[in-house]
Amino acid sequence: MKKILILLFVSLLIISNSNAESFSSALSKAFKNNSELNAERENINVSEQELKISQGNYLPTLTLSGSKSQEDTNKLTNQSGSNATINDVNPTTKSISISQTLIDFGRGAELSKSKIGLELAKAKLLKKEQDILYKTTEAYTGLVLANEKLNINKDNVELLNRQVETDQIRVERGLITLSDASQSESSLAGAQANLIQAENELLTSKLNYENIIGSLNDHKSLNKKSITVYPLPESLNSAIKLSKKNNPDLIIAQLEYEQAKRDKTIAKSDLAPTANLSLERSYSDDLSATYDEREKDTLKATVTWPFYSGGKNLASLNKSSSLETRSRLILDSVTKQNQTNVASAWSNYQSNKSLLNSVQAQVRAAEIANEGIAAEYNSGAGRTTLEVIQSNSLLLNAQISLANSERNYILSQFNLLKSIGLLHSEYLKIN
């Protein structure tokens, strides 16, 4: 019987662990299913089609056409002037033409812009991916924190309930006064209010989790120990160097500047001539023609030069020049801001790392002090109810500070990765 119970316990433990929502599984779920991220992925398809459209401008155009009509003619005059009557004439026209653009100064710029557009779409997808993965980290650690704070407050309420019961007994025995006992009752009321607040925070955190990541059956299944610590740069200088190559904001600003330069080239091309060559073969049996049937081959070269368009083309060129300057200035600003953001993220990471060590020491000291004061109080060594309550309060605050510090330390690491541009599926090894 004992063996059966052990096996049953082990089985339940395995099932419970299998249902646990690890941090990596949460990242993977958000990466695959987040609607914002999937919407951004569609932009890749759009940019690929735009590139194909631009590439198509370099290829010849083949056109097929045909027509057939019915004419009821009662009276006609032929070439000799005599009258003729022909009924139910059905003229037919068929043609095939092929044309090729020979000269178009904007065509190359359009193709180059489309190629840049595809890279720009990829960079924007990377930016969105970083945003979603960071929000996922916030949601996961936020729900873990809310659950920890709930448990801490539950333990505190239970502790103060026992304290109130103990104080009532001590009042009855004349060991403490009624005012001493009222202090623990007051603390219990405050702890119950904090517990209600913690429950509300847990509900809000769970809703945020499901909004970003997806449905969750049991918030207790989250495992803080599953949060992976990813490699970080060893220095601020190395972090800045990495960000110059990987930060999506910087990449986007650079690509938008390159697109603006291509737009200026396209605007210039609107003032330049274009040349086109076409070949057409046509067949017709039109009654109005000199011959009943005729075939015709036409080779045509066309040169178009927009000599004057009411100043629109010149205005478009001036506009594109201003937009190019604007994009360059934005790039300069983003480059400077990038260094500031990386430095801030690095400083925040270092501060949270030091703060975590300090709070951990604070919790250990508060635990030792609380155990000592509680033991002295229970043994009648002169400790008052107020001292016990204050000691419990200090320990409670230290435990909550530790939970907050642990989360802030984790977030500071992922924020540093985000500022560098490494908070993506490949670096995090998300399947």
KOLMARLUM-988985 format. One record per residue (C-alpha): z, y negated, x; residue in three letters. Coordinates in steps of 0.2 Angstrom, whole numbers, padded with zeros to 4 digits, always signed. Each point is the difference from the previous one (the first is absolute). Layout:
N
ZYXALA;...
***
This chain:
431
+0000+0000+0000MET;+0004-0012+0014LYS;-0017+0004+0008LYS;-0009-0004-0016ILE;+0009-0017-0001LEU;-0004-0004+0017ILE;-0018+0004-0002LEU;+0000-0010-0016LEU;+0007-0015+0009PHE;-0013+0001+0014VAL;-0014+0001-0013SER;+0006-0015-0009LEU;+0002-0010+0016LEU;-0018+0005+0005ILE;-0007-0006-0017ILE;+0010-0016+0001SER;-0007-0004+0017ASN;-0018+0005-0006SER;+0002-0013-0014ASN;+0006-0014+0012ALA;-0011-0015+0003GLU;-0001-0002+0018SER;-0006-0017+0008PHE;-0016+0007+0006SER;-0004+0007-0017SER;+0003-0016-0008ALA;-0011-0009+0013LEU;-0014+0013-0004SER;+0002-0002-0018LYS;-0002-0019+0000ALA;-0014+0001+0013PHE;-0010+0012-0012LYS;+0004-0007-0017ASN;+0004-0018+0001ASN;-0012-0009-0012SER;-0001-0016+0011GLU;-0004+0010+0015LEU;-0013+0010-0009ASN;-0008-0016-0007ALA;-0002-0006+0017GLU;-0008+0016+0006ARG;-0014-0003-0013GLU;-0004-0016+0009ASN;-0006+0011+0015ILE;-0013+0008-0012ASN;-0005-0017-0006VAL;-0003-0006+0018SER;-0009+0015+0005GLU;-0012-0003-0014GLN;-0002-0018+0005GLU;-0005+0006+0017LEU;-0013+0011-0007LYS;-0007-0014-0009ILE;-0002-0011+0015SER;-0007+0015+0010GLN;-0013+0001-0014GLY;-0007-0017+0004ASN;-0007+0007+0016TYR;-0010+0013-0009LEU;-0017-0002-0009PRO;+0000-0002-0019THR;-0011+0012-0010LEU;-0005-0005-0018THR;-0009+0010-0013LEU;-0006-0007-0016SER;-0011+0004-0015GLY;-0005-0006-0017SER;-0010+0006-0015LYS;-0004-0010-0015SER;-0010+0002-0016GLN;-0013-0013-0006GLU;-0009+0000-0016ASP;-0016-0010+0003THR;-0013-0004-0014ASN;-0011-0011+0009LYS;-0005-0003+0018LEU;-0013-0009+0009THR;-0007+0008+0015ASN;-0007-0008+0016GLN;-0018-0002-0007SER;+0007-0010-0015GLY;-0003+0014-0013SER;+0014+0005-0012ASN;+0008+0017+0002ALA;+0013+0009-0010THR;+0012+0012+0009ILE;+0015+0007-0009ASN;+0016+0008+0007ASP;+0000-0006+0018VAL;+0015+0006+0010ASN;+0000-0009+0017PRO;+0011+0008+0014THR;+0007-0008+0016THR;+0008+0009+0014LYS;+0006-0007+0017SER;+0010+0005+0015ILE;+0006-0013+0013SER;+0010+0000+0016ILE;+0008-0015+0008SER;+0010-0003+0016GLN;+0009-0015+0005THR;-0006-0006+0017LEU;+0011-0015+0004ILE;+0017-0004-0008ASP;+0012-0009+0011PHE;+0015+0004-0012GLY;-0004+0018-0002ARG;+0009+0005+0016GLY;+0015-0011-0004ALA;+0001+0008-0017GLU;+0001+0018+0008LEU;+0012-0006+0013SER;+0011-0008-0014LYS;+0000+0016-0010SER;+0005+0011+0015LYS;+0015-0012+0003ILE;+0003+0001-0018GLY;+0003+0018+0001LEU;+0012-0002+0015GLU;+0009-0014-0010LEU;+0002+0012-0015ALA;+0008+0013+0012LYS;+0012-0014+0007ALA;+0005-0005-0017LYS;+0003+0018-0005LEU;+0011+0002+0016LEU;+0010-0016-0005LYS;+0002+0007-0018LYS;+0005+0017+0007GLU;+0013-0009+0011GLN;+0007-0009-0015ASP;+0002+0015-0011ILE;+0008+0011+0014LEU;+0012-0014+0004TYR;+0004-0002-0019LYS;+0002+0019-0001THR;+0013-0001+0014THR;+0009-0014-0009GLU;+0000+0010-0016ALA;+0006+0016+0008TYR;+0014-0008+0011THR;+0004-0011-0015GLY;+0003+0015-0011LEU;+0010+0009+0013VAL;+0011-0016+0003LEU;+0003-0001-0019ALA;+0005+0018-0001ASN;+0012-0002+0015GLU;+0008-0016-0008LYS;+0002+0009-0016LEU;+0009+0014+0008ASN;+0011-0012+0011ILE;+0005-0009-0016ASN;+0003+0016-0009LYS;+0012+0006+0014ASP;+0008-0017-0001ASN;+0003+0001-0018VAL;+0008+0018+0001GLU;+0010-0006+0015LEU;+0007-0015-0010LEU;+0003+0011-0015ASN;+0011+0011+0010ARG;+0008-0015+0007GLN;+0004-0007-0017VAL;+0008+0017-0005GLU;+0010+0000+0016THR;+0006-0018-0003ASP;+0005+0004-0018GLN;+0011+0014+0007ILE;+0008-0010+0013ARG;+0003-0014-0013VAL;+0010+0013-0010GLU;+0010+0005+0015ARG;+0003-0018+0004GLY;-0008+0001+0017LEU;-0012-0015-0004ILE;-0001-0014-0012THR;-0011-0002-0016LEU;-0009-0014+0009SER;-0004+0012+0014ASP;-0007+0013-0012ALA;-0011-0014-0009SER;-0009-0003+0017GLN;-0007+0017+0000SER;-0005-0001-0018GLU;-0009-0016+0003SER;-0009+0007+0015SER;-0005+0015-0011LEU;-0007-0012-0013ALA;-0010-0008+0014GLY;-0006+0016+0007ALA;-0006+0006-0018GLN;-0010-0016-0001ALA;-0008+0003+0017ASN;-0004+0018-0006LEU;-0010-0006-0015ILE;-0009-0012+0011GLN;-0004+0014+0012ALA;-0007+0010-0014GLU;-0011-0014-0006ASN;-0007-0002+0018GLU;-0003+0018+0001LEU;-0011-0001-0016LEU;-0010-0014+0007THR;-0003+0008+0016SER;-0006+0016-0008LYS;-0012-0010-0011LEU;-0007-0009+0015ASN;-0001+0017+0009TYR;-0010+0008-0014GLU;-0011-0016-0001ASN;-0005+0001+0018ILE;+0001+0019+0004ILE;+0000+0009-0016GLY;+0011+0010-0011SER;+0016+0007+0006LEU;+0011+0013-0009ASN;+0016-0002+0010ASP;+0005-0015+0010HIS;+0013+0010+0009LYS;-0014+0011+0008SER;-0005-0014+0012LEU;+0005+0004+0018ASN;+0004-0014+0011LYS;+0000+0011+0015LYS;-0018+0004-0003SER;-0005-0018+0004ILE;-0010+0002+0016THR;+0002-0012+0015VAL;-0017-0004+0007TYR;-0003-0006+0018PRO;+0001-0018+0002LEU;-0005-0012+0014PRO;+0011-0001+0015GLU;-0001-0019+0001SER;-0005-0016-0010LEU;-0015-0002+0012ASN;-0007+0017-0003SER;+0003-0003-0019ALA;-0010-0016+0000ILE;-0014+0009+0010LYS;-0001+0014-0012LEU;-0001-0012-0015SER;-0015-0009+0007LYS;-0010+0016-0001LYS;+0008+0007-0016ASN;+0007-0013-0012ASN;-0011+0000-0015PRO;+0003-0019-0004ASP;-0007-0004+0017LEU;-0015+0012-0002ILE;-0004-0007-0017ILE;+0001-0018+0006ALA;-0012+0004+0015GLN;-0012+0010-0012LEU;-0001-0014-0013GLU;-0004-0013+0014TYR;-0014+0012+0006GLU;-0006+0000-0018GLN;+0001-0019-0001ALA;-0012-0001+0015LYS;-0012+0012-0008ARG;+0000-0011-0016ASP;-0005-0015+0011LYS;-0014+0010+0007THR;-0006+0005-0017ILE;+0001-0018-0006ALA;-0011-0006+0015LYS;-0012+0014-0005SER;-0002-0008-0017ASP;-0009-0015+0009LEU;-0011+0011+0010ALA;-0017+0009-0005PRO;-0002+0018-0006THR;-0015+0011+0002ALA;-0005+0015-0011ASN;-0014+0012+0001LEU;-0006+0010-0015SER;-0013+0013-0004LEU;-0005+0004-0018GLU;-0012+0012-0008ARG;-0005-0002-0018SER;-0011+0009-0013TYR;-0005-0007-0017SER;-0012+0003-0014ASP;+0000-0017-0008ASP;-0013-0004-0012LEU;+0000-0019+0005SER;-0005+0005+0018ALA;-0017+0000+0006THR;+0001+0019+0003TYR;+0008+0012-0012ASP;+0010+0007+0014GLU;+0006-0007+0017ARG;+0011+0004+0015GLU;+0006-0014+0011LYS;+0010+0000+0016ASP;+0009-0016+0005THR;+0008-0004+0016LEU;+0010-0016-0001LYS;+0011-0009+0013ALA;+0012-0013-0007THR;+0010-0014+0009VAL;+0013-0009-0009THR;+0009-0016+0006TRP;+0012-0009-0010PRO;-0005-0017+0004PHE;+0011-0009-0012TYR;+0012+0006-0013SER;+0009-0015-0005GLY;+0012+0000+0014GLY;+0008+0016-0006LYS;-0004+0010+0016ASN;+0007-0013+0012LEU;+0016-0002-0011ALA;+0002+0019+0001SER;-0002-0001+0019LEU;+0013-0014+0001ASN;+0012+0010-0011LYS;-0002+0016+0011SER;+0004-0010+0015SER;+0016-0007-0007SER;+0005+0018-0006LEU;-0003+0006+0018GLU;+0011-0013+0007THR;+0013+0004-0013ARG;+0000+0019+0004SER;+0002-0004+0018ARG;+0015-0011-0003LEU;+0008+0013-0011ILE;-0003+0013+0014LEU;+0009-0011+0012ASP;+0014-0002-0012SER;+0002+0018-0004VAL;-0001+0004+0019THR;+0015-0011+0003LYS;+0009+0005-0015GLN;-0002+0019+0005ASN;+0010-0003+0016GLN;+0013-0009-0010THR;+0001+0014-0012ASN;+0001+0014+0013VAL;+0014-0010+0010ALA;+0010-0002-0017SER;-0002+0019-0004ALA;+0005+0005+0018TRP;+0015-0012-0001SER;+0005+0007-0017ASN;-0001+0018+0006TYR;+0011-0004+0015GLN;+0013-0009-0011SER;+0001+0014-0013ASN;+0002+0013+0014LYS;+0015-0010+0008SER;+0007-0003-0018LEU;-0001+0018-0004LEU;+0010+0005+0015ASN;+0013-0013-0004SER;+0002+0005-0018VAL;+0001+0018+0004GLN;+0015-0004+0012ALA;+0007-0011-0015GLN;+0000+0015-0012VAL;+0008+0012+0013ARG;+0014-0013+0002ALA;+0002-0003-0018ALA;+0001+0019-0004GLU;+0014+0002+0013ILE;+0010-0015-0006ALA;-0002+0006-0018ASN;+0006+0017+0004GLU;+0015-0007+0009GLY;+0005-0012-0013ILE;-0002+0013-0014ALA;+0011+0012+0010ALA;+0013-0013+0003GLU;+0000-0005-0019TYR;+0002+0017-0006ASN;+0014+0004+0012SER;+0009-0016-0005GLY;-0001-0008+0017ALA;+0000-0017-0007GLY;-0019-0003-0004ARG;-0003-0009-0016THR;-0012+0003-0014THR;-0009-0016+0004LEU;-0003+0006+0018GLU;-0007+0017-0006VAL;-0012-0009-0012ILE;-0005-0012+0014GLN;-0003+0014+0012SER;-0010+0009-0014ASN;-0010-0015-0003SER;-0004-0003+0019LEU;-0006+0018+0001LEU;-0011-0002-0016LEU;-0008-0015+0007ASN;-0003+0008+0017ALA;-0008+0015-0008GLN;-0012-0011-0010ILE;-0004-0010+0015SER;-0004+0015+0010LEU;-0012+0006-0014ALA;-0008-0017-0001ASN;-0001+0000+0019SER;-0008+0017+0001GLU;-0013-0005-0012ARG;-0004-0017+0008ASN;-0001+0009+0017TYR;-0013+0012-0007ILE;-0010-0014-0009LEU;+0000-0010+0016SER;-0008+0014+0010GLN;-0014+0002-0013PHE;-0002-0019-0002ASN;-0003+0000+0019LEU;-0013+0013-0001LEU;-0008-0010-0015LYS;-0001-0016+0011SER;-0008+0009+0014ILE;-0012+0009-0012GLY;+0005+0018+0003LEU;+0008+0003-0017LEU;-0015+0011-0006HIS;-0003+0018-0005SER;-0007+0005+0017GLU;+0015-0006+0010TYR;+0013+0006-0013LEU;-0010+0017+0000LYS;-0001+0000-0019ILE;-0009+0015-0007ASN;
***
